[in-house]
Structures are given as C-alpha cells and as structure tokens.
Amino acid sequence: MDPDYAPFVDGLVVEGTESEGDESETESGSGASETEEEEEEEEEEEEGEGEPEVVVPAVPSEVVNVEDSEENCGKKEGETCKASTKESHGDLGSEIDGVCCGICMEPWSSEGNHQVSCLPCGHVYGLACIKKWIQQSRRGPSKCPQCGSKCTVKNIIKLYVSRLVVTDGAQEQKLHSLKAENDFLKMQIADLKEKIKQDKEAWNKERVKRQRVENTSLGDAGIRSVRCNSEQMLNGRNLGLNPATGQGYPPCRFKLMDELAVDGGKVFDMDFSHDILLLAQRQHAMDVEHVLTKISLLHPYESERIKLPPGSKAVKDLHISPSGKLALCASLGKKASILSMERNNFVIKYELPAPAWSCSWDLDSEHHMYTGLQNGMLLLFDMRQTSGPVESMNGLTSHPIHTIHSLPDNSPLHNGGRSVLTASSIGPCVWKTGIPGERPIVVPGLENQGVCISLAYSPITDDIVASFRPRVHTANDVVATQTSLSPSAAGRGQGVTGSHVLVKRVGGNSYHHIGSTLTCVNSVRLPKSVILNLENRNPLFAYGDESTSGLCLRELPSLFTSQSLNRNQNAILDVKYSGTSERGLLGCVSEDKLQLFYLPRGPNFG
C-alpha cells in the first residue's frame, strides 16, 4: 500500500478527539494503568473542545457486520498483534483491501470497539487495534505500523462510514469488459425478438389467406352445413364440433391475471407483442382532464401520462397500429391524432369537420386509416398527406359512426379501392372507397334489427357479431350517446332485452345470417366488443354483460355462453384482445377498473 495514499471516503464524520471506546481499552489489558488512561482521556477532551466537528451526511450502504468485542481484533489479553511491523505483514492483498484492519487482518466495523479509524498519515485500522498498538509502545513515540509516521492516541480519528473500498484497476477493467459483453448480448436478444415477431406475422398472414380460400370454396352449400336456426341459437344447443375429432372443443377458461384501479376509464388498446397498453381516461383529480396513459404489461406496471393535443376533448376510440409503433386517436374535439409509441408525442394531427367517434387502421396498407364522424361521414386518410383526408364519404344517416373495421383485401375492387365495415344506429354498413358518389349498404340480414350499439369482426374467420337494442322513437329521431349515461345508470333500471346477431362474410362480397341470441343490453350506452381466435377451439365473442356488469364470453357459431367473468360495480365500456392464436391477453375497462385475463396452458386448454 502506498504510504502517501490517503483514501477519500464519501459520507465521513471526522472528529478531532474521541473518548468513546475507553472502557474497551481497559478491558483489553493493553498494559497501561487506569490512572494513565484517565489522564490521557482528560487531555484528549481538553484539546478537542476547541476543534470544530465536520459532519458530512453518510450514504447508506452495505455494512460489514462484526461483533463489538475484543475478539474482533483476533488477540487475547497481553498478546501483541500479528502484524507488529510493516515487514511482518507486507502489502495487503486485494482480498482484504478496503474491508480489513491492517493490524489484525480482521474486518472492521462501522461502530463499536473495532470501528474503522485512521491516523493523520491516512492509513486505516480498527479502533481497538491501533489504540493498543500505540499504548504498548514503551520505547519512545509510537509509529504507524505501515509508514512509520509518529502518532499518539489523541491523533486517532474515527471514520463514520459503513464500508470503505479501494479501487482495483484490474477489477474495474474486468467490469467494463463484462458491461460491453452484456450490451452485445442484449443487442442479439433484441434481434432475435424482432425475427420471431416477423416470423409470427408472416405465419398469421398465411393462416388468414388459407382461411379465406377455405371460406370462398365453401360457397352456399358449405355455409348451409354449419348454419343453425334461431331456436337452436337461443337454446345454445349447437356448440360447434372439432372437424378433426367430430367432438366438441375443450372449454375455454380465462383467469384473472391482474386488476388495476383507473380514474375515468373510457377506451383502450393493447399490443401483446410489445407488452404495451394505451388507455384513454377522464381524470377528476383537480379539473376534468382527458389524457392517455401508457402502461407496461410487464410486472410491475410502469405507466406514463401523455397529454392530448390542445382542444382534443374526450377520446372516443383509439387503436395501436399493427407494427406497434403508432396509435390512432379519435376525439370529440374534431381531431384525429397519431401518437408515436416510441417517443410518446403526437406526430400528425388532423382537423375534422365534425367530432370523431371511431377510427381504424387499414389492414392492407400501413399508411392508410379511417375515421368515423358524428354526422355519419367516413374519412380516409393517408399519412403521407398531412393536409387532410384523401377521401370523404357521406353515410346513409346523420347518426354517429361508432365502430370501424377494415376488411381484408381478399376480393379487391377493380379501381384499387378498399372495403370498410362500419356501424351506426341503423346497423352495420359496408363501404367501398375510391368510387366517387358511392353510398354504403347495410349488411344483408342485419336490416331492421333495432339500434346497433356494438360491432365485432374477425379478419381471420370473417365472423361478424352485431349487438342491437330495441329502437326507441323520439321527436327528433336522435340516438342517445354513450356520454348521456351516468356511471350508475345501469343499476337504475336501464337494462333492456336486446340481441346478438352472427353473420359470416363469404367470398368477400356475400354475407350469410347464421343465428342470433337474446341478451340484456343498456338502453343508452354504446359498449365495445371483440371476437377472439384461439388455437384448437371455436372463436369466442366477448362483451360486457349489462345484467352483471361482468365480462361474458360466447362460443361461435352457437352463441352459447362459454364463461362469465368477474362482476363489477360499473359497466364495462371497452373490451380488447391482443396476442397470437396460441396465447394472449383479454382485457376490459370500466370507469374505475382495468382487468386483464389470460388463458392457462395445460392438457385441458390446448
């Protein structure tokens, strides 16, 4: 150890004199008489009265636990220390540097008999050891065991530090090497994850194509073979059969994974591949404020609040893009906004002619998206043109378009346009873009069913489930909006008998009515619903059940209730599923709660 090296220690308390530990000195039997020690103590106290005490707050760290007794010095009464001279112990090795006394070679402590202390020369020892070393010297002034500098007991300075560590150049170099290796491995893992994601996307696209070809080849005869009549649907007798075994699929049993409290929950979306959830909220802490909250789906759930563009007002719909890099928001402030999920800022903001009620990304083009307005208009946007929509289309009514689904391009239009499925109060409608003056048509089989309040669609199986409530005629024929109902309206007798109607899209242009079932719906609210496609089992239709305020799952094509999940105090406003055909997350949100469900793996679950 370099004699001139005086260690710099963060968080020291340095005192000019110390009288603590004298009792232990007497007990240690160093050979000095009680009278001499008392005189030395008095001298130390007198000399130390005028010296200011310097106190630097210590930073808590690991404490080397050593019992405060004379055994910590490794010596018995009357013995001399192992290392009585510098030559007897030489330079200390890296294994004891910074944690062990240079006299007894035992770890020092942060307080007590063997507290870490130093001499004016800067060398560090245990308190009892250096005191005994100095006191047992009877041939003139005592000297530092390492550098030989003269010292006395009153020169000893206690160090108030939990642990002292000396930097080792070799160890520091090794640490830097390990950090570089760790960064390289992280980069390799990120590359592998991206490749797995791309392989999954390619596999899912191929699966969708095969399913479309199978649906097209079925034709009317194939559809008739799986069609159920209304009576069977209502009684839940047709459960669907596994084509491979001729028997029913194993039941799905989702389980609650986590439940998070939220303030003013509205709508949300999930990206399972990136473990991200985006929630639109109406917070009531101080003033009413509409914000987005980005939540990590990894435990613990870290969250970030994202402010909406000025004047956005309430968010009515939002969707994360298929790539997971962007999110599209439709709000009542006549705005359609695109959020960067990587930087948490809005990169494009479109001004609209009317409040926006719904939005959707195009399944066949990463640059295109749609927005449905309160006045019944449908707008098509291209992100490469930020000035405004590339196409504006008028609907069949002036009622809001509350749901939009992009239809896969399995039957492309001759003009290069696309097909879009929407829902307003009159029912689900199909639009064809790129044709000037073209008007939408109501999906065959879904006319005059009542007021359409929800629409779910699966691009994999081309199943469509529309939810209806009885039509209530008013003086102005105006459909009440979701915001007209207070959170507890469902508990005040707002439930009415409605229906879920299943339709299958075949060949891209044909729609076949499969069946329907009765259900309890709210007379005002416009909830969201979703269709789940899972491996080795029938598709599932998930929605908020008005009678229980819980999440209900129905099997397709039978529409038989498969599972009812967790009753809630407030009604469910939005339901989303994200994941692959094998695994994923099912989520639902109410005004005060966000719930996440998963499907356990096992012999009964595929």
N, C-alpha and C positions, 0 to 999 in steps of 0.2 A: 504493500500500500504506500502511495506517495506521501511522504511526511508533510509536504506543503499543501496537500489537498484538504480543504475544509468543506465538508458536504453542505449543500444548500437544501434546506428542508422546508416544504410548504406546510404552514399551519403550526408554527412553533410558539411556545410560551417561554420566554427567556427571563430568568430572574437572576439578579446579582448574587444573592445568597439564598440558601435553603437550610432550614433547621429540621426538616422532616427526615425521617429515617434514622435519627439518632438513637432511638430505642433499639432498633435492629442492630446498630453498631455495637451497643453494649452487649447485646445478646450474642453477637458473633464471636466475642472473645478475641479481639484483634491484638490484645496485649497492652493497650493503653488503659490507664486508670480512669475511674469515673470522674475524679476531680479534674484531670486534664481535659477530658472530653467536654465537661460542663463549661470550663473556661474557654475552650475553643468555640463552643456554641455561642457564648455571650459575645465573644469578639466578632463572630460572623454576623450576629444580629445587629450589633452596633455599626459595623461597617456597611451593612446592607440597607440601613434605614434611609440613607440619602440617595440611593440609586433608584432611578425610575424603573418601573416594571413595563416591559414591552410585551403586548399581547396581540397576537395575530390569530384570528379565528381558524381553528383547525378544521380540515375537511374530513368527515368520517370515512374511514377505510377499514381494511381488514386488520384485526388486532391479533398479534401473536399471543396466545393465551399461555401464560406461565404463572404458576402459583407464587405468591409473595412469601417466600421463606428462604432461609439461609441455604437450603439445599439447591436453590436455583443457581447458586454460584458454583456448585459442584465441589464444595470443600467443607471440612469439619473444623471444629474449633482448634486453633493453634496451627493449622496447616497453612502452607504457602500456596499461592495459585500455581496451576500447571505451567503457565507461561510467565515465569517471573522475569524474564528478559526478552528483548526483541529477538535475540538469536534463538531462544528456546522454541519459539512458535513460527518465526519467519513470516512471509506474506500469507495473508488469509486467502483461501480458495474461493472460487465463485459460488460454491455451495453454501458458504456462511457469510459472505459479504452482505451487509445491509440488514441482517437479522440476528446476528450473534455477537456476543461480547468478545472483544479481542483478548481478554484475560482468561476467562473460564471456558470459552468456546461454547457457551450455552446461550439460547435465545434470551434476549432481554424482554422486558415487559413495558407496557405503556404507563404503568404507575406502580407504586409499591416499592418493596425492598430492592428489586433489581431493575428499577426504572432506567430507561435509556438516558445517558448523561454524557457530557463531553468536557474536555479540558480546553483552555484557551488556544492550544495548538490546533484544535479541531478534531482530534481523534476521539472516537466514541466508545463507551464502555457501559456495563451495568453499574448502577449507583453503588451498591454494596461492595462490588469488586474493586472499583477504583478508590473508594474510601479506605478499604483495608490495605490496598497496595501502598497508599501514601502514608498511612498511620504506622505500618510495620517497618518503615524505613527509619532506622536509628542512626545512620551514619551520614548526617548532613541532610540537605534539602532533597525531597523526593523528586523523581523524574518520570516523565511519561514513558510507559513501557515500550512505545513504538518509536518515538523520535528523540527521546531523552531530554525534552524541554522541562525546565524546572517548574514545579507546581506544588500547591498546598491544598488542603481540604476545602478552604474557602474559595478556591478557584474553580471548583466543580460546578458546572451549570446543568441543571435538569432540562431535558428536552421533552416538551409536551407534544408528542407525535405518536400516532398509533402504529406506524411502521415506517422504517427507513430502508430504502432500496438503492443500491448503487448500480448505475447503468453499465451494462456489459455490452461492449461493441459487437462481439460475435453473436450474442443473443439478439441484439437489435437487427443485425444483418439477416439473421435467420427469420425473424419476424417479418421483415419486408419481403423476403422470398416467399414465405407462406401466404402473405396477402396477395402477391402477384399471382400465385398459383390458384388461390381461391377465386380471384376475379376471372381468370381464364376458365375455370370450371363453371362459374355462373353464366358466362357467355355461351359455353357449349350447351348447358341446360336450356337456356333461352332459345337457342337454335333448334334443339330437339323438340321443344314445346311447339314452336311455330310450325315445324314439319308435321308433327302429329295433328295439329289443328287443320293444316291444309289437306292432309290425307282424309280426315273426318269429313271435311266439307265436300271433297271430291266423291267420297263414298255416299254421302247423303244425297248429292245431286244425282248420282247414278241410280240410287234406290228410288228417288222420285220419278225419274224417267221411266224406269221399269214398271212402276205402279201405274203411271199414266197410260203406258202401252197396254197393260192388262185391262184397265178400265175401258179403254177405247175398243178393245177386242171383244169385250163382253156384249156390247150392244143392248138392245131392249130385252132380248131373251135372257141374257145374263143378269140384268137388273131384276127381272121378274122372279128369278130363282132366289134372290135374297130379300125381296120385298116382304114386308109384314103389313097386315091390315091394322086399322086403328084400334080395334078391340084388343088384339094381341099386344099392341104397344102399351095401351093403358093398363093392362093387367100384368105387364112385364113378363110374359111367358117366353118370348123369343130372346134367349140370352146370347145367341151367336155361337157358332161352332168353329173349332180349330180345323182347317182343311186337312191338315196332316194326320190328325187322330180321329176326327169325327166327333170329338168330345168338346165340352166347354173349356175355355181357357181358365187357368188358375186365377183366383180373385186378387184384385189389387188392394193393398192395404197400406196407404200412406201413413206416415207417422210424423208427429210434430217435432221439428228439429230445433226451432228457436222462435221466440216471441219477443218483439221489440215494441216499446211504447213510442208512439209518434204524436205529434201535435198537428191536428188538422190535416190528416192524410186525405189525398184525393185520388191520384192515379200514379202508376209506377211501371217500370220495366226492368227486366233482369238480363244480364249477359253471363250465362253459366261458364262459358269458355274463358272469360277474363275475370270471373269472380267479382262482378260489379253489379250493384243495384242502384237505380236512379228513381227518386221519389219526389213527387210534387206535393208541397204542403201549403197550408194556410195557417201560419203561426199567429198566436194570440197573446204572446208574452207582453208586449207593450202596446204597439199598434198592430193592426192586422197587416200582415206582410206575406206575400206569395213568393216562395223560394223553392229551389231544387236542393235536394240533399243526396249526395253521392256516398253510398255505403259500401264498404268492402264486405264481401260474403265470407271472408276468412275470419276465424275467431282469434282475437277479439274484434268486434265490428267497428272499425275506424270509419269516421264519417267526415265529410267536408260540405259546408254550406255554400251554394252557388247562387248569387243574386241574378234575378232575371233582368233583361233589358228594361229601361225605364218605360212605364206605361203598359207593361205586358198584362197586368191583372192576373186573374186565375188561369192556371194551366188546365185545359180540358182533356188533352191527350198527349202522350209522349211515347216515342219508340226509339230504341237503340238500333243503329244500323247493323246489317249482317256482319260487317267487319269488326264491329265493336269500337270503332274509332270516333264515331259521331252519334249524336242524339238529336232527334227532331221533336220540337215542342210546338203545340198549337194552343193559343191562348185567347181569352176574351178581349184582350186589348188590341184586337185586329192585327196580330203579329204571328208569323211563322218563323221560328228561330232555330238555328243549327248550332249545337254545342259541340266543342272539341272535348272528347272524353279524356284526352291525354293532358291538355293544358287547362281544362276547366274554365274556358272562356267561350263566348259566342262569336263564331267566325262569320256567319251570314244572318242577316235579319231582313225579312220581307214584310213590307207594309201591305195589308189586305183591305179590300173594300168593305168587309164586314167581319164581326167576331168569328174566330176559328173554333170549331167544335171537335175536329178529328184530324188525324194525319196518318200517313203510312209511307214506308219506303217501297220502291218498285223492286220486285223480286228478280227481274231480269236486267236491271240497269242500276249500277251503283250511283249514277249521277241524278236519277230521277226520283221525285217524291210527290205525294199528293196531299192536298189539304181540303177538308170539307167545311163549308161556311154555314153560319146561322141562317142565311137566306136561301139555302138549298143549292148553292153553286158548288161545283167541284173544280179545283185549280190544279194544274200540272206544272211542276217546277223542274228546271234543270240547273243544278248548282253551278254550272259553268256560265250561266247567265244570271247575274245577281240583280238585274234591274227590276225583275218581276216575273210573273208566270209566263210560260210559253204557250199555255192554252187555258181558256176559261170556258166552262160549260154550265148551262142552266139545267136545273133539275125539274122533276115533274111537279113539285110543290115548292112553296117558300119556307117549308119547315126545315130545321137544322139537320145536317148530315152528321149523325153522332158516331158512326163507325165506318172505317175504310179498310178493305183488304185488297192487296194487289193479287191478281190472278196469274198463275204461271202461264208462260207463253207456249202452251202445248198446241194451240191452234192459232198461229199468228195471222193477223189481219193483212190483207193484200197491200194496204197502204203503209205498212210498217207500224201501225198503231198498236195500242195495248188494251187489254180488258181489265176493268176495275169493278169490284163488288163493293157496294155501299149500303148503308141502312139509314132510313129516316122513318118518320112516323107511319108512312104509307106502306113500308115493308122493304125488304132487300131489293136493290136495283143493280142491273149490270150496265156499265158504261163502256163505250168504245171510243178511244181517243184518236185524234188525227183525222176525224171526219167532220168538217165544218157543218154546224147545224144539227148534228146527230143528237138525239134525245135518248135518255136511258129507258130501259124496260124493266118492269117488275119481274122478279124471278118466277117462272111458271110454278104454280102450286102453292104460292105464298100470297096470293091476292086475297083481300077481304078477310084476313085472319084477325084483324084488330089493329092496335097500335104496336108497332115493332119497337121494342125497348132495348134489345140486345142482339148482337150477331156474332157468331163464332164460325171460323173457317179453318180447314186444314189443307194446306197446299200438297200434302203427301197423299192423302186419300180422297181429296176433293169432296169431303163431307161439309155440309152447311147446316148449322143449327140456329134457327131464328126464334127468339122469345117474344111473345105477344101478351098484351093485357087487353081487356075489353075497351072498345072505343067509347069515349065519353064526349058527346057533342056539346059544345059551348056556343055562346052567342057569336064569338069571333072565330070559332073553329081553331083555337090556338092550343097547342100541346104544351102542357106544363113542363118546365125544365127541371133538371136534377137539383139545381140550386134553390128551387122553391120549397124544398122539403127540409125541415129541421132534422138534426141527428136522431131524435127520438120519435119521429113521425110514425115509423113502423110499429112502435109499441102503442100508438094511439088509434089503432083500427084502420091502418092504411093498406092492409093486405087484401088482395082480391084474387079471384081464380083466373089464372092465365094458362098459357100453353107453351111447350117447346116443340117445334116442328123440325123434322130432319129431312133434308133434301140432298141428293147426290148429284154432283156435276159430272157428266159423262161426255167424253169426246171433245170437251172444250166449249161446246155450244148447246148441249142438251142438259136439261135438269129434270130429275125424276123425284117425285114425292115418295118418301119411304114410310113415314109414320109420324105420330105425334103423341104427346102425353100431357096430362093436366098438371098444373103446379100452382103454387102460391107466389104471386108477384106483388110488387109495390105499385100503387096506383099513380105515382108521380115520378119516382126515381128512375134513372136510366143507368143500370149497372153494366159492368163488363163481364164477358165470359170467354172461355178458351177451350179448344179441343187438344187433347194430349195424344200423341202417337208413341206407344211403347213397344218394345221388342216382345214378340211371342204372346200378344194379348190384343183384345179388341181395343179400338180407340175409346177414349173417355171424354165426356163432356163435363166441364167443371164450371160451376156458377155459384153465386151467393143465394142461399135459400132464405126467402123472406120470412117463413114461419119460424125459423130457429136462429136467424142471423148467423148461421154457420155456413161452412163450405160443403157443397154437395157434389158428388161425382156420379154420373150416369154412364152406363156402358152403351156403346153404339154397335149395331144399329137398333138394339132393343129399347134403348132409353130407360132401361131398368136401373133403379138406384143401386149403385155398387158400394158406396161408402158415404157416410155423413161425418164431417169433421168439426170439432170444437165449436160449440155455441158461443156467441159473442153478445155483448151488450148493445153494440151498434152494428148496423147492417154493413155487409161487405160491398165496397164500391168498385173494386177492380180485382181481377184475377189474371195471373200470368204464369206461363210455364216456360222454362228455358233448360235446354240440355240436349242430349242425343236420344236415340231410340232406346238406349240401354239404361241411362241414368240421367238425373237432372233434379231440378228443384221446382216445386209447385208453391206459388206464393199468393197471398191475398192481403188486401189492405182495407181497413175501415178508418173512420175518422181518428181513432185513438190507438190503433194497434196494427202492427205488421207481423204476419205469421208466415213461416217457412216450413214446408213439409218435404220429406224425402221418402223414397220407396226402398225399403230394406232389401238387401241381397240375400238369397238363400234358396233352398230347394223348392219352396212354395212360391217364389217370386221370380223365377227365371234367372 
